[in-house]
């Protein structure tokens, strides 16, 4: 029995040694890094496009909601949506009965006050009545004159005339409705000129002072062969909080005819040909090649063909155009970059170039 104890210790020591040896082998296998297959693109310098395209929206010169200054029953609403009412034409009218009665009453009281003032002036001239009575008559006459002016004005307020050649876009009330003062009745637009609004990135807004030298045209859906010239009018100096673009307003140089179907609210493709970028060069890379580091800086992963490893490289980029993005600094052309899966890479990682299936 005394000899069995050393044998038990030997067996236990052998088991522990084997277990440690197995663990050591597993760690060696886990440390062996997986070689990832990545797509590689060679950075090229290309000629910068002289033309930029934007999606725009057609807008009217003015959009106005017309309303009455007084309240009443809507008696006339002869306009139809989509039609143009000539300047001065009738848009809507209230029932004028009460307004005419008020104007007639005010006119009668005005005439009576005028006669009374004339009589009292004659009497005051001969000292028949005290001057205070003449003063009262003059005051009453002036008040009646004001009341008559108000009655006539309210009568004129019972009709709405087109303030310009107005395109009726929407009737907001129905005939026979009771209308409160300043309640919108009809929405009209001034389409004597049409505007097109686009959102422009920073790199182009810098050239806005040279807009007169640019060729700006509009192409409408369904009419690809018809290009209409646009003229720069104004631009917003405050960038959009999300897109970091600036709104630019262009004027559509178009003499409207009866067969034109261009209306406010339509979308349009706007092309801008700038002579100031002709002959210049640029570098663009796929959007999928863009990655960010822990500090939020934009970077790409450079591929070294000799060592077949990758390394991060910080760059500066411009505004997104289609599925590629211009590089403002950081790349000079000829570099090999990873175009997908940058978030799975680390510095010095060994990769394999994808050559096809």
C-alpha positions as CSV (number, residue, x, y, z in Angstrom):
1,X,0.0,0.0,0.0
2,X,2.9,2.4,0.7
3,X,4.2,2.1,-2.9
4,X,0.9,3.0,-4.6
5,X,1.0,6.6,-3.6
6,X,4.0,7.6,-5.8
7,X,2.3,5.9,-8.8
8,X,-0.9,8.0,-8.3
9,X,1.2,11.2,-8.3
10,X,2.9,10.2,-11.5
11,X,-0.4,9.6,-13.3
12,X,-1.8,12.9,-12.1
13,X,1.3,14.8,-13.2
14,X,1.1,13.2,-16.7
15,X,-2.6,14.2,-17.1
16,X,-1.8,17.8,-16.2
17,X,1.1,18.0,-18.6
18,X,-1.0,16.6,-21.4
19,X,-3.8,19.1,-20.7
20,X,-1.4,22.1,-20.8
21,X,0.2,20.8,-24.0
22,X,-3.2,20.6,-25.6
23,X,-4.1,24.1,-24.5
24,X,-0.8,25.4,-25.9
25,X,-1.6,23.9,-29.3
26,X,-5.1,25.5,-29.4
27,X,-3.6,29.0,-28.6
28,X,-1.2,28.6,-31.5
29,X,-4.0,27.8,-33.8
30,X,-6.1,30.9,-32.7
31,X,-3.2,33.2,-33.2
32,X,-3.0,32.2,-36.8
33,X,-4.7,35.1,-38.6
34,X,-7.3,34.5,-41.3
35,X,-6.3,36.0,-44.7
36,X,-9.2,37.9,-46.0
37,X,-10.0,38.3,-49.7
38,X,-10.6,42.0,-50.7
39,X,-11.3,43.9,-53.8
40,X,-8.6,46.3,-54.9
41,X,-8.9,49.4,-57.1
42,X,-6.0,51.5,-58.5
43,X,-6.6,55.2,-57.9
44,X,-6.7,57.1,-61.2
45,X,-6.6,60.8,-62.1
46,X,-9.4,61.7,-64.5
47,X,-10.5,64.9,-66.2
48,X,-13.1,66.8,-64.1
49,X,-16.5,66.9,-65.6
50,X,-17.5,70.4,-66.7
51,X,-21.2,69.6,-66.2
52,X,-23.0,69.1,-62.9
53,X,-26.6,67.9,-62.6
54,X,-29.2,68.7,-60.0
55,X,-32.8,67.9,-59.3
56,X,-34.9,71.1,-59.1
57,X,-38.4,72.1,-58.3
58,X,-40.5,74.6,-60.3
59,X,-41.9,77.4,-58.2
60,X,-44.2,80.3,-59.1
61,X,-43.2,84.0,-58.9
62,X,-45.8,84.5,-56.2
63,X,-48.2,82.3,-54.3
64,X,-51.0,84.2,-52.5
65,X,-54.1,83.1,-50.5
66,X,-56.8,85.7,-51.3
67,X,-59.4,86.6,-48.6
68,X,-62.1,89.2,-47.9
69,X,-61.5,92.1,-45.5
70,X,-65.1,91.7,-44.3
71,X,-67.3,88.7,-43.5
72,X,-70.5,87.5,-45.2
73,X,-72.0,84.8,-47.3
74,X,-70.0,83.7,-50.4
75,X,-72.3,84.5,-53.3
76,X,-70.0,84.2,-56.3
77,X,-67.0,82.0,-57.0
78,X,-66.8,81.9,-60.8
79,X,-63.2,80.6,-61.1
80,X,-62.1,77.1,-62.0
81,X,-58.9,75.5,-60.7
82,X,-56.2,75.4,-63.3
83,X,-57.4,78.4,-65.2
84,X,-55.8,81.9,-65.4
85,X,-57.8,85.0,-64.4
86,X,-56.7,88.2,-66.0
87,X,-55.6,91.0,-63.7
88,X,-58.7,92.8,-62.4
89,X,-61.0,89.9,-63.1
90,X,-63.5,88.7,-60.6
91,X,-62.3,85.9,-58.3
92,X,-65.0,85.8,-55.6
93,X,-67.8,88.0,-54.2
94,X,-69.9,88.2,-51.1
95,X,-73.7,88.8,-51.0
96,X,-73.7,92.6,-51.3
97,X,-77.2,93.3,-50.0
98,X,-76.2,94.3,-46.4
99,X,-73.2,96.3,-47.6
100,X,-75.4,98.3,-50.1
101,X,-78.0,99.0,-47.4
102,X,-75.3,100.2,-45.0
103,X,-73.8,102.4,-47.8
104,X,-77.3,103.8,-48.6
105,X,-77.9,104.6,-44.9
106,X,-74.6,106.3,-44.5
107,X,-75.1,108.3,-47.7
108,X,-78.5,109.5,-46.4
109,X,-77.1,110.5,-43.0
110,X,-74.2,112.3,-44.7
111,X,-76.6,114.3,-46.9
112,X,-78.7,115.3,-43.9
113,X,-75.6,116.3,-41.9
114,X,-74.4,118.4,-44.8
115,X,-77.7,120.2,-45.1
116,X,-77.8,120.8,-41.3
117,X,-74.3,122.2,-41.4
118,X,-75.2,124.6,-44.2
119,X,-78.2,125.9,-42.3
120,X,-76.3,126.4,-39.0
121,X,-73.5,128.2,-40.8
122,X,-76.1,130.7,-42.1
123,X,-77.6,131.1,-38.7
124,X,-74.2,131.5,-37.0
125,X,-73.3,134.2,-39.6
126,X,-76.2,136.3,-38.3
127,X,-75.5,135.4,-34.6
128,X,-78.8,133.6,-34.4
129,X,-77.3,130.5,-32.8
130,X,-74.3,130.1,-30.4
131,X,-71.0,129.0,-32.0
132,X,-71.1,125.7,-30.0
133,X,-74.1,124.5,-32.1
134,X,-72.1,125.2,-35.3
135,X,-69.2,123.2,-33.9
136,X,-71.5,120.3,-33.1
137,X,-72.9,120.4,-36.7
138,X,-69.4,120.4,-38.2
139,X,-68.4,117.5,-36.0
140,X,-71.5,115.5,-36.9
141,X,-70.9,116.2,-40.6
142,X,-67.3,114.9,-40.4
143,X,-68.4,111.8,-38.6
144,X,-71.1,111.1,-41.2
145,X,-68.4,111.5,-43.9
146,X,-66.2,108.9,-42.2
147,X,-69.1,106.5,-41.9
148,X,-69.9,106.9,-45.6
149,X,-66.3,106.2,-46.5
150,X,-66.3,103.1,-44.4
151,X,-69.6,101.9,-45.9
152,X,-68.3,102.4,-49.4
153,X,-65.0,100.7,-48.6
154,X,-66.8,97.7,-47.0
155,X,-68.9,97.4,-50.2
156,X,-65.8,97.3,-52.3
157,X,-64.3,94.8,-49.9
158,X,-67.1,92.4,-50.8
159,X,-65.4,91.6,-54.1
160,X,-62.0,90.0,-54.7
161,X,-60.3,90.9,-58.0
162,X,-57.2,89.2,-59.4
163,X,-54.1,91.2,-58.3
164,X,-52.2,90.0,-61.3
165,X,-52.7,87.5,-64.1
166,X,-53.5,84.7,-61.6
167,X,-53.4,81.0,-62.0
168,X,-56.1,79.5,-59.8
169,X,-54.4,76.6,-58.0
170,X,-57.1,75.8,-55.4
171,X,-60.5,76.9,-54.2
172,X,-60.5,76.7,-50.4
173,X,-64.2,77.3,-49.8
174,X,-67.5,76.4,-51.6
175,X,-70.1,78.9,-52.7
176,X,-72.8,79.8,-50.2
177,X,-70.4,79.3,-47.3
178,X,-70.2,81.9,-44.6
179,X,-66.8,83.6,-44.8
180,X,-65.1,85.3,-41.8
181,X,-62.9,88.3,-42.3
182,X,-59.4,87.4,-43.6
183,X,-60.4,83.8,-44.1
184,X,-58.6,82.4,-47.2
185,X,-61.0,81.7,-50.1
186,X,-58.8,81.0,-53.2
187,X,-55.1,80.3,-53.7
188,X,-53.6,81.9,-56.8
189,X,-50.1,82.0,-58.3
190,X,-48.3,84.5,-60.4
191,X,-46.9,82.5,-63.3
192,X,-45.8,85.4,-65.4
193,X,-42.3,84.0,-64.5
194,X,-41.4,80.7,-63.1
195,X,-38.5,79.9,-60.7
196,X,-36.5,76.7,-60.3
197,X,-34.9,76.0,-57.0
198,X,-32.0,73.6,-56.6
199,X,-29.6,72.7,-53.7
200,X,-25.9,73.3,-54.5
201,X,-22.9,71.9,-52.6
202,X,-20.1,74.0,-51.1
203,X,-17.7,73.4,-54.0
204,X,-20.0,75.0,-56.5
205,X,-21.5,77.8,-54.3
206,X,-18.0,79.3,-54.2
207,X,-18.4,80.1,-58.0
208,X,-21.9,81.6,-57.6
209,X,-20.5,85.1,-58.3
210,X,-19.5,83.8,-61.8
211,X,-23.0,82.4,-62.5
212,X,-23.6,84.7,-65.5
213,X,-20.8,82.9,-67.3
214,X,-22.3,79.5,-66.7
215,X,-24.6,77.7,-69.1
216,X,-27.6,76.6,-67.0
217,X,-30.4,74.6,-68.6
218,X,-33.5,72.7,-67.5
219,X,-34.7,69.4,-68.9
220,X,-38.2,68.3,-68.0
221,X,-39.3,64.6,-67.7
222,X,-40.9,63.4,-70.8
223,X,-39.3,66.1,-72.9
224,X,-35.6,65.0,-73.0
225,X,-34.9,66.9,-76.2
226,X,-36.2,70.2,-75.0
227,X,-33.7,72.2,-73.0
228,X,-34.8,75.6,-71.6
229,X,-32.3,78.2,-70.4
230,X,-32.2,79.3,-66.7
231,X,-30.9,82.5,-65.2
232,X,-29.4,82.9,-61.7
233,X,-31.5,85.1,-59.4
234,X,-30.4,84.6,-55.8
235,X,-29.1,82.1,-53.3
236,X,-29.4,81.3,-49.6
237,X,-26.3,82.0,-47.5
238,X,-27.3,79.6,-44.8
239,X,-26.6,75.9,-45.4
240,X,-29.1,73.1,-44.9
241,X,-28.5,71.7,-41.4
242,X,-28.5,68.1,-42.7
243,X,-27.3,68.1,-46.3
244,X,-24.9,71.1,-46.0
245,X,-26.1,72.5,-49.3
246,X,-27.3,75.9,-50.3
247,X,-30.6,76.7,-52.0
248,X,-30.2,78.5,-55.3
249,X,-33.1,80.2,-57.1
250,X,-33.0,80.3,-60.9
251,X,-35.5,82.0,-63.3
252,X,-36.9,79.9,-66.1
253,X,-36.6,82.1,-69.2
254,X,-39.8,81.0,-70.8
255,X,-42.6,83.0,-72.5
256,X,-45.6,81.0,-71.4
257,X,-48.0,79.9,-74.2
258,X,-51.3,78.0,-74.1
259,X,-49.7,74.7,-75.0
260,X,-47.1,74.8,-72.2
261,X,-47.6,72.3,-69.4
262,X,-44.9,73.5,-67.0
263,X,-46.6,74.1,-63.7
264,X,-45.3,75.0,-60.2
265,X,-44.4,72.0,-58.1
266,X,-43.0,70.0,-61.0
267,X,-39.6,68.4,-60.8
268,X,-36.9,69.2,-63.3
269,X,-33.3,68.2,-64.1
270,X,-30.9,71.1,-64.0
271,X,-27.5,71.0,-65.8
272,X,-24.8,73.5,-65.0
273,X,-21.9,73.8,-67.5
274,X,-19.1,75.7,-65.8
275,X,-16.1,76.8,-67.9
276,X,-14.1,77.2,-64.7
277,X,-13.5,73.5,-64.3
278,X,-12.7,72.6,-67.9
279,X,-9.2,71.1,-68.2
280,X,-8.9,70.4,-64.5
281,X,-8.4,66.9,-63.1
282,X,-9.9,65.1,-60.1
283,X,-9.6,61.8,-58.2
284,X,-12.8,59.9,-57.4
285,X,-13.1,56.7,-55.4
286,X,-16.1,54.4,-54.7
287,X,-18.3,55.2,-51.7
288,X,-17.7,51.7,-50.5
289,X,-14.0,52.5,-50.0
290,X,-14.7,55.1,-47.4
291,X,-14.0,54.3,-43.7
292,X,-13.6,56.3,-40.5
293,X,-11.2,55.9,-37.7
294,X,-11.9,56.1,-34.0
295,X,-11.6,59.9,-34.1
296,X,-14.1,60.3,-36.9
297,X,-11.6,61.1,-39.6
298,X,-12.2,59.8,-43.1
299,X,-9.7,57.2,-44.3
300,X,-9.1,54.5,-46.9
301,X,-7.1,51.3,-46.7
302,X,-4.0,51.2,-48.8
303,X,-2.9,47.8,-50.2
304,X,0.8,47.0,-50.6
305,X,1.3,44.5,-53.4
306,X,4.8,43.5,-52.2
307,X,3.8,42.6,-48.7
308,X,0.1,42.0,-49.4
309,X,-0.8,43.9,-46.3
310,X,-3.0,47.0,-45.7
311,X,-2.6,50.2,-43.8
312,X,-5.0,53.1,-43.0
313,X,-4.6,56.4,-44.8
314,X,-6.5,59.6,-43.9
315,X,-8.0,61.6,-46.8
316,X,-10.3,64.6,-47.3
317,X,-13.3,64.1,-49.5
318,X,-15.8,66.4,-51.3
319,X,-19.6,66.2,-52.0
320,X,-21.0,62.8,-53.0
321,X,-21.8,62.5,-56.8
322,X,-23.7,59.3,-57.8
323,X,-21.9,56.2,-56.4
324,X,-18.4,57.9,-56.3
325,X,-16.9,60.6,-54.2
326,X,-14.2,63.1,-55.1
327,X,-11.0,63.1,-53.1
328,X,-9.7,66.6,-52.3
329,X,-6.5,65.6,-50.6
330,X,-4.6,62.5,-49.4
331,X,-4.3,60.6,-52.7
332,X,-2.2,61.5,-55.8
333,X,-3.0,58.6,-58.1
334,X,-1.5,55.2,-58.5
335,X,-2.3,54.0,-55.0
336,X,-4.1,50.6,-54.5
337,X,-7.1,50.9,-52.2
338,X,-9.5,48.4,-50.7
339,X,-13.0,49.1,-52.0
340,X,-15.1,47.1,-49.5
341,X,-14.9,45.8,-46.0
342,X,-12.6,48.4,-44.5
343,X,-14.3,48.1,-41.1
344,X,-13.0,44.5,-40.9
345,X,-9.3,45.4,-41.4
346,X,-6.5,46.6,-39.1
347,X,-3.1,48.0,-39.7
348,X,-0.6,45.5,-41.1
349,X,-3.3,42.9,-41.8
350,X,-2.4,40.4,-44.5
351,X,-5.0,40.2,-47.3
352,X,-5.5,38.4,-50.6
353,X,-6.5,40.3,-53.8
354,X,-9.8,39.2,-55.3
355,X,-9.3,38.1,-58.9
356,X,-12.7,36.6,-59.7
357,X,-14.9,33.6,-59.1
